[in-house]
């Protein structure tokens, strides 16, 4: 049991050190390609298209809440 824990700790330290070394040496991609920007733009367009009906619904809700009603409320007795 103790040997398994020691092996696991060594593996985690080694993986952490390798990740830290890769992060400091600039081993990652240097620039984003056109496909990445197209994907981000598509995501923004989806959010904006969904926001338009939400704003319209919110505005109509506020209009309904704060509109002054000229009708008098009466109870009909049958």
C-alpha positions in Angstrom: 0.0 0.0 0.0 2.8 2.4 0.9 4.7 1.6 -2.3 1.6 2.3 -4.4 1.2 5.7 -2.8 4.8 6.6 -3.3 4.7 5.5 -6.9 1.5 7.6 -7.4 3.1 10.7 -5.8 6.2 10.3 -8.0 4.1 10.0 -11.2 2.1 13.1 -10.2 5.2 15.2 -9.5 6.8 14.0 -12.8 3.6 14.9 -14.8 3.4 18.3 -13.1 7.1 19.0 -13.8 6.7 18.1 -17.5 3.6 20.3 -17.8 5.4 23.2 -16.2 8.4 22.7 -18.4 6.3 22.6 -21.5 4.4 25.8 -20.4 7.6 27.8 -19.9 9.4 26.7 -23.1 6.6 27.9 -25.4 5.8 24.5 -26.8 2.2 25.5 -27.5 0.7 27.1 -30.6 1.8 30.6 -31.3 -1.2 31.9 -33.1 -4.8 31.1 -33.7 -5.8 30.0 -37.2 -8.7 31.2 -39.3 -10.8 28.2 -38.2 -10.6 29.2 -34.6 -11.7 32.7 -35.3 -14.6 31.4 -37.5 -15.7 29.1 -34.6 -15.6 32.0 -32.1 -17.5 34.3 -34.5 -20.2 31.6 -35.0 -20.6 31.3 -31.3 -21.0 35.0 -30.9 -23.6 35.1 -33.7 -25.6 32.3 -32.0 -25.7 34.2 -28.8 -26.6 37.5 -30.5 -29.5 35.8 -32.5 -30.8 34.4 -29.3 -30.5 37.7 -27.4 -32.8 39.6 -29.8 -36.1 37.7 -28.9 -35.0 37.8 -25.2 -34.7 41.6 -25.3 -38.1 41.9 -27.1 -39.8 39.6 -24.6 -38.2 41.5 -21.7 -39.3 44.9 -23.1 -42.9 43.7 -23.6 -42.9 42.3 -20.1 -41.8 45.7 -18.6 -44.4 47.4 -20.8 -47.1 45.1 -19.4 -46.0 45.6 -15.8 -45.8 49.4 -15.9 -48.6 50.3 -18.3 -51.4 52.2 -16.8 -54.7 50.5 -17.1 -57.8 52.7 -17.7 -60.3 49.9 -17.2 -62.0 49.6 -13.9 -61.9 46.1 -12.4 -65.4 44.9 -11.4 -66.7 41.5 -10.3 -69.6 40.1 -12.3 -72.2 38.4 -10.1 -74.4 35.9 -11.9 
